[in-house]
Amino acid sequence: MKKLMMIALTVSGLLYTGCDKKSDASAAAEGTNTPAKAQAADLPAPPSPDEVLETVGTAKLTRGQLDADVAKIIEAQKAQIPPDRIADAKAFFSQRLRQEFVMKTLLLNEAAKKGVTITDAEVAASVEEIIKSAQGRPGAPASIDDLLASHPMGKERARAEIRDNALINKLIEQEIMSKIKVDQEELKKKYTEIVSNITVNAHQLEKVRASHILIKTDDGKSSEDAKKEIDALHAQLKGLKGKELSDKFAALAKEKSGCPSKDRGGDLGEFGHGQMVPEFDKAAFALAEGGLSEPIKTKFGWHIILNTKKIPVKTPTIAEVEKRMRNQEAQPKIQEFIQGLMQANGVAQPRPPMPPKRPAARPKSVESKPVELKPATKPVAAKPAAAKPIETKPVEVKPAPTAKPVAAKTAEVKPAPAAKPVAAKAAEAKK
C-alpha cells in the first residue's frame, strides 16, 4: 500500500561546534597579521547555526537543527554510502528534511485547528501495524523496542514521531479517506483480475527469504582464491541443521561476507523471481526452507545461500483490494490537500531533493539495482485510523526514514513531484 504520510525527522535541539579561537586571540594580542590570517579575513563568515531556514506559523527550522539531524542520519547510514558521495547524501537529506518539516508542521497545525486528537490505544495500534507491515524486510523490527532503537535520533524522538504520524494519518482519514467511495462494480472487476493473475502465475509470484555469504572477486581476488575461501566456509556449515545452522551462518556472514548484508548476518529479506542475478535466483528458489546451497558463482564472486523461508503467493481478500483502490485514489487528493494548506498559510514548498548524477564509472556491486538513501532507518508511519499505512520498505522508526527514522515504510504524502533519492551502495545481491 502506498504511504499516506512519511515520517519527518526535524529536531528541536541545536548542535553547534565552535572553533577554538585561542590562536587568533593570541595573534591579535601580539599585533601579528600574517598573510594567512589576512587571507582568512577575506573569506565569508560560516553560516550561523541560528539561521532560520523554514518558518511555518510559529515553528522554525534552524540551520543548526537541520545540520544536527543530517549528521545523525549520515552516521546511521554511513555503511551504505560510498565515501565519494557523502556530500551528495548530505545535500539530499538536508533538502528532504526541510520539505518534510514544512509538510509535517502544516498537517499537525491543521489537526490542532480541527480538534483531531490521538489516544494511546491508537498509537499502540499504529505501532503494531508498522511492525506487521515491515515483516520480510532486512533488519525489520520485531518489537516496539527494535523500532525505537533503529531511529537515528534516539528513542524519545522516535516515540514523538510515531505519535505525530498517527495523528496526521487520523487527520488524513477524517478529511480525505472517509470521503472516498469505491465503485463496487470496478472493485469486483479488479478483484477478479487479481485472483485470475495469481491463479495463472502462482509459481512466478512466490517469494523466498534468504541469507548469503559472499566472497567477492571484484577487488583483486582471483576466482580460484575466492572459491577456496568459500569452500572452507561451506565445510563449516555442511551437516548443520535448524538453529545451529542459522546461528553459525549468521556468525560467518558477519565475519567473512563481502556484502553490506553482513551486518544483518547475511539476511537479504524477502524477494521474488527475477530480483536477483539469474544464478543466485535459481539456487535460492531451488532450496527447501532451511536448506543450504553449494557454493554458487555469479559475476560478483562466490556465494553460499541459506533459504530461511518459503513464501507462497497469498490471494488478497476483496476488502484488502478495496483498501488499495481507496489509497490509490487518495494520493492526488492528499497532495491537493497539502497544497491548499500551503496556500492558505502563505508557505512556499521547499525545492524537492534532487539526486546527483552518478559517477561515470562506479564499480558495480552485487546488486545492480541501487538501494535508496532514506532518512532514518527506514521512515515508517502509522496507517490512518481506518486505513492502514506503511509501504515501508525500511522504516523509510523515507528514510523512510527516516524515518525507517523510524524504520518501516509509512504511507507517504508526496508533495509536488518529488525526485528520487540519492542512490547508495548496492545491497550486493539483487540485480
Summary of the structure (lengths in Angstrom):
residues: 431
radius of gyration: 24.6
end to end distance: 23.6
largest distance: 86.8
contacts: 1563
relative contact order: 0.20
helix: 47%
strand: 11%
